[in-house]
Amino acid sequence: MRKLLVIGIGAGNPDHMTVQAIDGLNRADVLFIP
């Protein structure tokens, strides 16, 4: 089963990302960046 993860990084500073957000990005097969 596939999952859709929506990860927001607020103002765009990578220092403000949570550990869960970084883990989700590392596990993703595809990234969509508008």
C-alpha positions as CSV (number, residue, x, y, z in Angstrom):
1,M,0.0,0.0,0.0
2,R,1.3,3.5,-0.9
3,K,1.3,6.4,1.5
4,L,1.1,10.1,0.8
5,L,3.1,12.2,3.2
6,V,2.6,16.0,3.3
7,I,5.6,17.7,4.8
8,G,5.7,21.5,5.4
9,I,8.9,23.3,6.2
10,G,7.3,26.6,7.3
11,A,9.5,29.5,6.3
12,G,11.9,27.2,4.4
13,N,14.7,26.9,7.0
14,P,15.8,23.3,7.1
15,D,16.8,23.7,10.8
16,H,13.1,24.0,11.7
17,M,12.2,20.5,10.3
18,T,11.2,17.8,12.7
19,V,13.0,14.4,12.8
20,Q,9.8,12.8,11.5
21,A,9.8,15.2,8.5
22,I,13.5,14.4,7.7
23,D,12.8,10.6,8.0
24,G,9.8,10.9,5.7
25,L,11.9,12.7,3.1
26,N,14.6,10.1,3.3
27,R,12.0,7.2,2.8
28,A,10.2,8.8,-0.1
29,D,10.4,7.3,-3.5
30,V,9.1,10.5,-5.2
31,L,9.1,14.1,-4.1
32,F,6.8,16.8,-5.5
33,I,8.0,20.3,-4.9
34,P,5.6,23.0,-6.2
